[in-house]
């Protein structure tokens, strides 16, 4: 063999060896262990749901309980499936955004790839002391009429329970906490109210510091409406006359969420005296039959608040009569526009759609012509999140809010019950909605019925001043089939 050929072979072997020995590019520690590197990340981001008695199907409190799930954790953070958060990071800042950083994700991936090593126990951080029971020390407590039995297996189901109001007079509440009876099967809970009659403002007989001894005993109510839908989700129960509407969102629970505390904004929420309360619970079987008794706690203002927190839901922003998503359409778009008729501070968003929901975007067009996207979030029916604005967004009178939503009614949507069918507007999960919930803070003496106005697209509802207390005219949005 000539010297030239030997030299060529040596160069080739050296090149291959160099390629094989090149390490993967990563900012994660070179030697990652559970006790020193992984456990602090789990405490901050995961244990709120992944511990005994919570929604997470496995516990991440110890090495022994976490080690079998190392590869699953890697996959969840790489695909950004966990922790659940759908807001586009380019728009807005939110107080309740997950704290998992890219560096944290790299550490979890490196731990799984390097054999999920335990490490030295002396490196473990102090265990997190999780608060059990009520966190707001409620003045008033209500509960579902009776425990609801959740089967061991089956699809998730949505159940609605109507409860007579514990507030005999108009009352300011400063915080609301939803406490599931069995968090392992309660996916999310929504608390809504319905005023008994169209109110006047300012309200008379305001309840300040007038407390009711908990627990308040609810009145059982049965579902009197249509049969459950083919997908096994119960039709939401509105009770009584067909025109009842529990569209006013007072509070929401999803795993890991903090109580809704209006004191953060130096505000309180007005609950109308005599308003029936609807607790809507989304149950997810976990393999073991169990019973749930969800409760709701309220703290009551001892003195009049400086400002009021108002939740708005422009449910007839689209033409609900003619709303129809074509079969097979993978990116159907609908939109609506409203105008702020008074100054307000925007502080909270919660997009609501059903199984075909894909994404929703909220934008403002200021009187000066400047536009701003406030939130653009993907939508997942099984993780219905609220987004708490980090700093209140000042919205001057005359500003327009535009909301755009997209739906996937194709075979590509794994949650789609039937991509061969057009989808109408309706309360069933097999139907669809576009409800862009949002929360504003205004002066206590301002009229909450005069915050926004909007033109419903083609529906038989003229340019109404939208009220969070919903007049009977909005009964058109209810499905009456």
N, C-alpha and C positions, 0 to 999 in steps of 0.2 A: 504494500500500500504506500502510495506516495505521501510525502510530507504534506502536500496540499490537501489531499483527501482527509488525512488525520486531523489537520487543522479545522477543516470544515465540519467534521463530526464533533469535535470538541466544542466548537461554537454553537452547534445545534443543541447538544446536550445541555450546555450552560444556559441557553435561552429557555429550554423547556423547564429546567430546574428552577430558573428565576420566576417563570410564570406560575409554577405549582406552589412556590413558597410565598407568593404575594398575599398578604392578609386582606380580608374584606374591609372596606372603609367603614368605620363606625366611630361614633363619639362616646359609646358606652364604655364603662370601666373594663379594663382588660381581664379582671377576675371578679365576676359578679356573683354575689351570694344572696340568699333569701334574707338572712337576718340583718345584714348591713345595708343592702341596696334595694331589695324588692319590698320588704315589709313596710318601710316608711311610705312608699308610693301607694301600696294597697290601703294603708290607714287613711291617707288623704283622699283617695279617689274611689275606692271600691268597697271598703267595709261597711259604708253607710247602707248598702243594699245586700252585700255578701257577708252575712253573719246569721246565726240561728234566729229564726222567727221573722226574718225580713224576706223581701221579694226575690232576692238572688237565690238561684237553685242550689248553690254550693257556698260553703263558708271559706273565707280567706283570712281567718284569724290566726291560724297556725300553719307551720310548714307542712305538717302531716295532712291537713285538709286542703292545702293549696297545691302541693306537688303533683297530684294526679291531673291537674288542670293546666299545667305549664304550657303545653302546645295550644290549648284552647285560648288561653290568655294572649299568647303571641298572635294568633289569628284575629282575635277580637280587636286588639289595638292597631294591628297593621291595616285592617279593613275599616277602622274607625267605627266599628259597631258598638264598642264600649269605650268609655262611658257614653250613654246615649245623649247626643247633642247634634242638632241638625242645622244650626245657623251658619250661614256663610260668613267666615271670619273677616271678609272685606267690608262688612257693613255692621255698624253698631258695636257697642260694648255692653255686656250684660253681667249683672252682679252674680247671677247663679250659673255662669258658664263653668264647665268642668275645669279643674286645675291640672289635668294631665298634660304635660309638655311633650314636645318631640323628644327631648332628652330622656324623659321618663319612659316613653314608649320604646326607645332604643334599648334602655336598660332591661325592660321586661322581655324584649325579643332576645337580647344577648343571654339573659338568664336561661330561657328555654332552650336556646341553641347550644349552650355550653353544658348541658346536663342537669340543669335545675338544682344546683348545689345548695346545700343547707347553710353552711357557714358556722361561725362561732356564736353561741348563744349570748356571749357577753356583748355582742354588737347589736343586739335587739333594742329597738326603741321602747320607751315606756308604753304599755298598752293604752289605746284610746278608751276613755271612759264615755260610753254611749249613754245618752239620756233615755231612760225608759219611762213610759207614761206621758202625761201631758207636759208640754214645754211652755205653754202660755199661761198656766194657772187660770183656767176658764172660770168666768162668773156664771155662765149658763151652759148646760150640756143637753143636747138632744141625741137621740139614737134611732136606728131603724126600728120598725115596729116589733120585730122578733128576729131571732137568728135565722140566717139564710143558709141552707145546706148546699155546699159546692161539691159536685161529684168528683170522684178520683180522676176520671178521664173524660175526654170530650173537648169540643172546641170552646173557646172563650165565649162568654155571654154577657150581655149588658142588661142590668136590672134597675128599674126605677122604683123608689119608695117615697110615697107622699106622707108628710108629717105636718100636723097642725102647728102653727107658729107658737113659740114660747113668748113672743113679744106682743103684748096686748096694745101697746102704744108705739108710735114711731120711736126707734131707738138707734143711737149711734154706737157702733161696735168698732173697737180699735184693732182687733186681730181675730182671725178665724183659723182654727186648727182642725184638720180631719184626722181621726185616729181609727184606722182599720182594725177590726177585731182579729183578723188573721192576715197579716201582711204578705204571707207566702202565696196567697191566692188572689189578693186584691191588686189588680194592675193599676187602675186609677179610679179616682172618685171625683165627681163634680157636684157642687152644691149650688142649687138655683132657687130663686124665689119668684112668686107671682103675687102682685098686689091684688087685694080683693076688689078694689074699685080704682078707676083713674084718679090719681091724687092731685091735690093742689100743692103749691109751694110758695112760701116756706111751710113746712109741716107744722101742724098744731099738736100740742100734748107731747112734745119730744121727751123721750125717756132718757134721763141722764142719771146714772147711778142707781136706777131702779132695777135691782137684781131679782132674779128668780132662783129659788133654791134648786140646784141640780140634784139628780137628773130629771129632766122633763119627760114625762111619760107620753109617748106618741100614740096616735090612733092608727091601728092597722088598716091598710087599704089594699084591695085586690085589683088586679089588672082587668079592666072592663072593656078594653079596646080589642082590636083585631088579633088573630092568632099570631104566634111567633113566626118569624120569617124562615125561609128554607135553610138558611145557614145556621140556624139554631140560636140566633140572638133575639131576645125578647123585644117586642116592639116597645119603645119607651112609653111609659104610662103617664098621660097628662091629667087624667082624672076628670070627672064631672063633664061639663059641656065641652063640645068639640073645640070651642074657641079659646080654651085655656092655653096659656103660653108661659112656660117656665124658661124664657130665653135670657133672663138676667142672671149672669154668672157671678156668684158671690165668692167662691173659693174653689181651688182645685188641689187634688193630691196625686202625685206620682211618686214612685219610690225615690227616697233621698231628698225630697223637697222640704224646705223649711215652711213653717206655718206662714200664712199670708198676714203680714204685720203692717198695717197702714200707718203705724206710728213712725216708721222710717221716713215717711213723707210729712210728718206733723199733721196727719189727717185721720179721719175715721170714715167708715162706710155706714150709710143710712139703711136700716132694715125697716120696712114699713110695718106698722102694727097690724096684726092679723094676717100677714102674708103667709100662705102655705109654703112649705119648704120641700123641695124635691132633692133626694139624695140618689144620684145615679152612680152605680158601681159596675165596673168592668171586672168580671171574674175570670181567672185563668187557672184551670185545674192543674194540680202539681203531682198527681199520682196517688194522693191520699185524700180520701173523703174527709171534709172538715166543715165546720160551721163558722160563719162570720157574723159579727154584730158591729157594724161600723157606727162610730159616734162622731159628733161635731161639737166642738167647744167654741165659745165666744167670750171675749173680754169686752166689757161695756165701759164707755167713756164716763168718767166721774165729773168732768167739766166739759162744756161745749168745745168741740175741736176747732182749730183755726181754719182748717181746710177739709174738704170732703173728697173721698176717693169714689169715683164713679166708673162702673164697668159698662161698656157699650158693645152691642152686637148688632150691627146693621144687617139683619137677616134677609131683608128684601132688597139688598143691594143689586141682585140680579133678578131677571124675570123668572120667578119660580114656577109659573104656570107653563112656560115654554122651555124651561131648562131641560136639556136632553143631551147626554154624551153619546155620540155615535158608537155603535159596536165596532171594536177593533181599533179605535182611535187611540194612539199611544201618547198623544201630547195635546189633548183638547184644552183650549184656553177659555177662561171667562174672566171678566173684570168688572169693577164698579168704582164709582167715585163719589166722594162726599165732601162737603165744605164745612169748615169750622166757623160757626156763627158767633163764637166767643173765644176769648183767650183761654188757653189750657196748657197744662204740662202733661205730656205723654210719658207714662212710666212703665207700661206693661203690655205685652202682646201674647195672644194665644190663637194660632190658626186652628180652625176646625173643619175637617172634611171627613169622608168615610173611606172605604176600602180602596177606591180608585184614586184618592188624593195623592198628588205627587209633590207639589211645592206651592208656597204662597209668598208673595212679596208685598210689603207695605212701603209706599213712597209718599213724600210730601212735595207739593208744588207751592212755594211761598208766594205771597202777593208781589214780591219783587221779580218773580219768574225763576228764581233759583230752585233747583230740584235736589232732593236728598233721599236716598234709599235708607230706610230705617232698619228693616229686617228682611232678609231673603232666606227662607228656611225650607229644607226638604220636609216632607210630611210622612209620618208613619202612624197609622191608626193605632198601633199597639204601644206607641210611646208618645202620648199627646202632652207635649211640653208647653209650659209657659215661659216667657222670656222677660226677666226683670231688667229694665234699663238701668245702666250704671249711674248715669246722671240724667235727671229729667230733661226732656226735650221741649223747649219753649215753642209753643205753636200759637202764632198771632191770629187774630180774627181775619177771616178771608182766605186762609190757607186751605188748599185742597189736599185730601188724602186719596191716593189711587191704590187699589188693591188688585193684584193679578194672581190668579190661581191656575194650575195645570192639573190634568187628570190623565191617568193611564188606564184605558179600558181595553187593553190588548192582552194577548196571551203571554206577553213578557212580564206582566204583573202577577207575581205568584199569589197575591192575595185576592185576585179578581174572581168573584163567584161564578161569573158567566160572561166571557168576553164576546159572546155571540149576540148579546142583548144590548139594546140602547138603555141608558140609565137615566131615569127621571129624578127630579128633586123629591126628597121624602125623608121621614124620620127613621126609616129602617136602615140598618148598616149595609144592606144590599142595594140601597138607593144612595143618593148623594146630596151633599150640602156644600155651601161656601159661607162660612161664618167667621169673619175676621175679628174675633174678640180683641178688644184693647181697653186699657185702663188709663184714665186721666185723673189729675188732681186739679180741683178748682176751689175758689173761695167758698167757705161754708154757706154764705148767704146767696150764692149764685144759683140760678135755676138750672138744675141738671137736665131739664127737658129742652134747653136751648143751647146745647153745646155744638151739635152738628146737624146739618140737613143734607138730604141726598135725594136724587131722582132715581127711582127704581126703574130699571130698564124694561119697559114694555108691560110691567105688571099693573094691575088695577089699583095701584097705590100712588097717588100724586106726590108732589114734593112735600113730604111730611117733615116736620121737625121731629127727629128721632129722640125717643125717650128711653132711658134704661128701664122705665116702668111699663113700657109696651101697652098701647091702647088696644082695644078690641079690634080695631081696623086691621091690625097685623095678623089676624087669624088666618088670613089667606095663605100664609106660609106653611101652615100645618097640613100634613098629608091627611086627607079625609076619606081615603078609599076604604 
